[in-house]
Amino acid sequence: MRAALWRVLLAPLTTLRALRLQRLSRFPFDFDSAWRQARIHCAPDEVEYLFQHGVQETRAHRPEP
């Protein structure tokens, strides 16, 4: 299953908040970033996990020199 589907099934309120945040944003905002921001707002104790996961994703998408 894709991550987005897991998020919808396991955390529907966070997903709805993320979609609303994404829709109301003035600048282009991807769903993953919006979901993380909504999750941090709802569950501040998960900040470190979400930060680590975001750093790992950034490294995975960045080409090596």
TORBA-856207 format. One record per atom (N, C-alpha, C): residue in one letter; residue number from 1; x, z, y; chain. Coordinates in steps of 0.001 Angstrom, whole numbers, plus 524288, in hexadecimal, padded with zeros to 5 digits. Layout:
N
+----+-----+-------+-------+-------+----+
: aa :   i :  east :    up : north : ch :
+----+-----+-------+-------+-------+----+
:  A : NUM :     X :     Z :     Y :  A :
...
+----+-----+-------+-------+-------+----+
***
This chain:
65
+----+-----+-------+-------+-------+----+
: aa :   i :  east :    up : north : ch :
+----+-----+-------+-------+-------+----+
:  M :   1 : 8033B : 80000 : 7FB66 :  A :
:  M :   1 : 80000 : 80000 : 80000 :  A :
:  M :   1 : 8036A : 80000 : 804DE :  A :
:  R :   2 : 80177 : 7FDAE : 808D7 :  A :
:  R :   2 : 8044B : 7FD89 : 80DCC :  A :
:  R :   2 : 803B8 : 802B6 : 810AA :  A :
:  A :   3 : 8077C : 803CA : 8141C :  A :
:  A :   3 : 8077D : 808B5 : 81711 :  A :
:  A :   3 : 80299 : 8093D : 81A6B :  A :
:  A :   4 : 800DB : 804FE : 81CC7 :  A :
:  A :   4 : 7FC38 : 80541 : 82025 :  A :
:  A :   4 : 7F763 : 806E6 : 81D05 :  A :
:  L :   5 : 7F6E3 : 804F2 : 81848 :  A :
:  L :   5 : 7F266 : 80669 : 8150C :  A :
:  L :   5 : 7F2A9 : 80C27 : 8138B :  A :
:  W :   6 : 7F745 : 80E0E : 81224 :  A :
:  W :   6 : 7F7EC : 8139F : 810F4 :  A :
:  W :   6 : 7F672 : 816F0 : 815AE :  A :
:  R :   7 : 7F80B : 81539 : 81A46 :  A :
:  R :   7 : 7F6D4 : 81836 : 81EFC :  A :
:  R :   7 : 7F0F9 : 81879 : 81FF4 :  A :
:  V :   8 : 7EE47 : 8142F : 81F22 :  A :
:  V :   8 : 7E896 : 81413 : 81FE7 :  A :
:  V :   8 : 7E5E7 : 817B4 : 81BFC :  A :
:  L :   9 : 7E7A5 : 8179A : 8171F :  A :
:  L :   9 : 7E527 : 81AC6 : 81318 :  A :
:  L :   9 : 7E65D : 82091 : 813A0 :  A :
:  L :  10 : 7EB3D : 821E2 : 814E8 :  A :
:  L :  10 : 7ECE0 : 8275D : 814EB :  A :
:  L :  10 : 7EC39 : 82A17 : 81A34 :  A :
:  A :  11 : 7EC57 : 82710 : 81E6A :  A :
:  A :  11 : 7EBD7 : 8296F : 82398 :  A :
:  A :  11 : 7E86B : 82600 : 8271A :  A :
:  P :  12 : 7E362 : 825C4 : 825F5 :  A :
:  P :  12 : 7E004 : 82238 : 828F0 :  A :
:  P :  12 : 7DF88 : 823A1 : 82EBA :  A :
:  L :  13 : 7DF74 : 8289D : 83012 :  A :
:  L :  13 : 7DF02 : 82A0D : 83597 :  A :
:  L :  13 : 7E3E7 : 8288B : 838A0 :  A :
:  T :  14 : 7E86B : 82959 : 83647 :  A :
:  T :  14 : 7ED46 : 827C0 : 838D4 :  A :
:  T :  14 : 7ED61 : 821D8 : 8397F :  A :
:  T :  15 : 7EB7C : 81F00 : 835A3 :  A :
:  T :  15 : 7EB55 : 81950 : 835F6 :  A :
:  T :  15 : 7E7B9 : 81788 : 83A60 :  A :
:  L :  16 : 7E33B : 819FB : 83ADA :  A :
:  L :  16 : 7DFA2 : 81896 : 83F1D :  A :
:  L :  16 : 7E201 : 819D6 : 84473 :  A :
:  R :  17 : 7E4A5 : 81E55 : 844CF :  A :
:  R :  17 : 7E746 : 81FAB : 849BB :  A :
:  R :  17 : 7EB89 : 81BC1 : 84AFC :  A :
:  A :  18 : 7EE70 : 81A05 : 8470A :  A :
:  A :  18 : 7F29C : 81632 : 847D9 :  A :
:  A :  18 : 7F061 : 810F5 : 849A9 :  A :
:  L :  19 : 7EC22 : 80F41 : 84751 :  A :
:  L :  19 : 7E9B3 : 80A56 : 848F4 :  A :
:  L :  19 : 7E7B7 : 80AAB : 84E8E :  A :
:  R :  20 : 7E57C : 80F29 : 84FED :  A :
:  R :  20 : 7E39C : 80FEE : 85547 :  A :
:  R :  20 : 7E82C : 80FF8 : 8591D :  A :
:  L :  21 : 7EC62 : 812A5 : 857B7 :  A :
:  L :  21 : 7F107 : 812D1 : 85AFD :  A :
:  L :  21 : 7F355 : 80D5C : 85BAC :  A :
:  Q :  22 : 7F381 : 80A6E : 8577B :  A :
:  Q :  22 : 7F58B : 80515 : 857A5 :  A :
:  Q :  22 : 7F224 : 8019F : 85B1A :  A :
:  R :  23 : 7ED0D : 80237 : 85AB5 :  A :
:  R :  23 : 7E96D : 7FEFE : 85DBD :  A :
:  R :  23 : 7E98F : 80049 : 86393 :  A :
:  L :  24 : 7EA28 : 8054C : 864E2 :  A :
:  L :  24 : 7EA08 : 806F7 : 86A54 :  A :
:  L :  24 : 7EF50 : 80696 : 86D17 :  A :
:  S :  25 : 7F362 : 8055B : 86A3C :  A :
:  S :  25 : 7F894 : 8050E : 86C87 :  A :
:  S :  25 : 7F914 : 80043 : 8700B :  A :
:  R :  26 : 7FBE0 : 800DA : 87452 :  A :
:  R :  26 : 7FCBE : 7FC75 : 877E0 :  A :
:  R :  26 : 800AE : 7F88C : 875B1 :  A :
:  F :  27 : 80461 : 7FA93 : 872B8 :  A :
:  F :  27 : 80895 : 7F753 : 870A2 :  A :
:  F :  27 : 807C9 : 7F67A : 86AC7 :  A :
:  P :  28 : 809FB : 7F249 : 868A0 :  A :
:  P :  28 : 80987 : 7F165 : 862FA :  A :
:  P :  28 : 80BBB : 7F610 : 85FEE :  A :
:  F :  29 : 808C8 : 7F7E4 : 85C2F :  A :
:  F :  29 : 80A0A : 7FCA7 : 85957 :  A :
:  F :  29 : 808C8 : 7FBA6 : 853A3 :  A :
:  D :  30 : 80CAE : 7FBB7 : 85030 :  A :
:  D :  30 : 80B9A : 7FA94 : 84AB6 :  A :
:  D :  30 : 808D3 : 7FF30 : 8481D :  A :
:  F :  31 : 8062B : 7FE04 : 843D7 :  A :
:  F :  31 : 802ED : 801E8 : 8413B :  A :
:  F :  31 : 80628 : 80673 : 83F24 :  A :
:  D :  32 : 80AC4 : 80568 : 83CFE :  A :
:  D :  32 : 80DFF : 8099B : 83AD6 :  A :
:  D :  32 : 80F90 : 80D8C : 83F03 :  A :
:  S :  33 : 8111D : 80BAC : 84382 :  A :
:  S :  33 : 81295 : 80F35 : 847C4 :  A :
:  S :  33 : 80DDA : 81242 : 849BC :  A :
:  A :  34 : 8097A : 80FA9 : 84A2F :  A :
:  A :  34 : 804B5 : 8124A : 84BE8 :  A :
:  A :  34 : 80310 : 8166F : 847F6 :  A :
:  W :  35 : 80398 : 8153F : 842E8 :  A :
:  W :  35 : 80222 : 818FC : 83EDD :  A :
:  W :  35 : 805A5 : 81DBD : 83F0D :  A :
:  R :  36 : 80ABB : 81CE0 : 83FB2 :  A :
:  R :  36 : 80E5C : 82149 : 8400D :  A :
:  R :  36 : 80D22 : 824B6 : 844C6 :  A :
:  Q :  37 : 80C10 : 82248 : 84931 :  A :
:  Q :  37 : 80ADC : 82542 : 84DE3 :  A :
:  Q :  37 : 805CD : 82865 : 84D31 :  A :
:  A :  38 : 801DF : 82611 : 84AD1 :  A :
:  A :  38 : 7FCF8 : 828D8 : 849D3 :  A :
:  A :  38 : 7FDDC : 82D53 : 845FC :  A :
:  R :  39 : 80121 : 82C68 : 8421B :  A :
:  R :  39 : 8023E : 83075 : 83E32 :  A :
:  R :  39 : 8052D : 83509 : 8409E :  A :
:  I :  40 : 808DC : 833E9 : 84412 :  A :
:  I :  40 : 80BC7 : 8380B : 846B0 :  A :
:  I :  40 : 80814 : 83B52 : 84A08 :  A :
:  H :  41 : 80446 : 838C9 : 84C75 :  A :
:  H :  41 : 8007D : 83B9E : 84FAA :  A :
:  H :  41 : 7FD28 : 83F46 : 84C48 :  A :
:  C :  42 : 7FBAC : 83D7C : 8479F :  A :
:  C :  42 : 7F848 : 84095 : 84431 :  A :
:  C :  42 : 7FB42 : 8449A : 840F9 :  A :
:  A :  43 : 80002 : 84347 : 83F51 :  A :
:  A :  43 : 8030D : 846AF : 83BDF :  A :
:  A :  43 : 808A7 : 8471F : 83DE8 :  A :
:  P :  44 : 80981 : 84A56 : 841DD :  A :
:  P :  44 : 80EB4 : 84AAE : 84437 :  A :
:  P :  44 : 812E7 : 84CA7 : 8407A :  A :
:  D :  45 : 81166 : 84F33 : 83C47 :  A :
:  D :  45 : 81544 : 8510F : 83885 :  A :
:  D :  45 : 817C2 : 84C9D : 83560 :  A :
:  E :  46 : 815A8 : 847EC : 835A9 :  A :
:  E :  46 : 817CC : 84376 : 832D4 :  A :
:  E :  46 : 81B77 : 8401B : 83620 :  A :
:  V :  47 : 81CCF : 841E4 : 83AC2 :  A :
:  V :  47 : 81FFD : 83ED0 : 83E58 :  A :
:  V :  47 : 82532 : 83D35 : 83BE5 :  A :
:  E :  48 : 827DA : 840E6 : 83974 :  A :
:  E :  48 : 82D00 : 83FB3 : 83745 :  A :
:  E :  48 : 82CA8 : 83B90 : 832F8 :  A :
:  Y :  49 : 828C6 : 83BF2 : 82F89 :  A :
:  Y :  49 : 8281C : 83810 : 82B69 :  A :
:  Y :  49 : 826FE : 832B2 : 82DB5 :  A :
:  L :  50 : 82374 : 8326A : 8317B :  A :
:  L :  50 : 82214 : 82D66 : 833CE :  A :
:  L :  50 : 826B2 : 82B0E : 836BF :  A :
:  F :  51 : 829BF : 82E59 : 83952 :  A :
:  F :  51 : 82E5B : 82C76 : 83C1E :  A :
:  F :  51 : 83259 : 82A31 : 8384B :  A :
:  Q :  52 : 83365 : 82CFC : 83412 :  A :
:  Q :  52 : 8371D : 82B13 : 83021 :  A :
:  Q :  52 : 83546 : 825EC : 82DC8 :  A :
:  H :  53 : 83048 : 82580 : 82C9B :  A :
:  H :  53 : 82E2A : 820B9 : 82A53 :  A :
:  H :  53 : 82E9D : 81C2D : 82E28 :  A :
:  G :  54 : 82DA4 : 81D2C : 83324 :  A :
:  G :  54 : 82E1A : 8191B : 83722 :  A :
:  G :  54 : 833AC : 8173B : 837C4 :  A :
:  V :  55 : 8377C : 81ACA : 83788 :  A :
:  V :  55 : 83D01 : 81954 : 837F4 :  A :
:  V :  55 : 83E94 : 81606 : 83346 :  A :
:  Q :  56 : 83CDE : 81775 : 82EA7 :  A :
:  Q :  56 : 83E24 : 81472 : 829F6 :  A :
:  Q :  56 : 83BD1 : 80F00 : 82A2F :  A :
:  E :  57 : 83702 : 80E75 : 82C19 :  A :
:  E :  57 : 83493 : 8094D : 82C93 :  A :
:  E :  57 : 8377A : 805EA : 83083 :  A :
:  T :  58 : 83914 : 80844 : 834D6 :  A :
:  T :  58 : 83BEC : 8055C : 838D9 :  A :
:  T :  58 : 8410E : 8034D : 836A7 :  A :
:  R :  59 : 843C4 : 80689 : 833C6 :  A :
:  R :  59 : 848B9 : 804E7 : 8315F :  A :
:  R :  59 : 847D9 : 80089 : 82D68 :  A :
:  A :  60 : 8438F : 800D1 : 82A94 :  A :
:  A :  60 : 84272 : 7FCE5 : 82691 :  A :
:  A :  60 : 8414B : 7F788 : 8290A :  A :
:  H :  61 : 83EE0 : 7F77F : 82DA3 :  A :
:  H :  61 : 83D78 : 7F297 : 83036 :  A :
:  H :  61 : 841DD : 7F069 : 83398 :  A :
:  R :  62 : 845C8 : 7F391 : 834D2 :  A :
:  R :  62 : 849FD : 7F1DD : 8383A :  A :
:  R :  62 : 84E21 : 7EEFA : 834F2 :  A :
:  P :  63 : 84FBC : 7EA54 : 83690 :  A :
:  P :  63 : 853B8 : 7E77D : 8339A :  A :
:  P :  63 : 8590B : 7EA18 : 8344E :  A :
:  E :  64 : 85C0E : 7EA38 : 8302B :  A :
:  E :  64 : 8614E : 7EC70 : 83050 :  A :
:  E :  64 : 86518 : 7E8AD : 832F6 :  A :
:  P :  65 : 868AB : 7EAB0 : 83635 :  A :
:  P :  65 : 86C74 : 7E726 : 838D6 :  A :
:  P :  65 : 87094 : 7E52B : 8352A :  A :
+----+-----+-------+-------+-------+----+
***
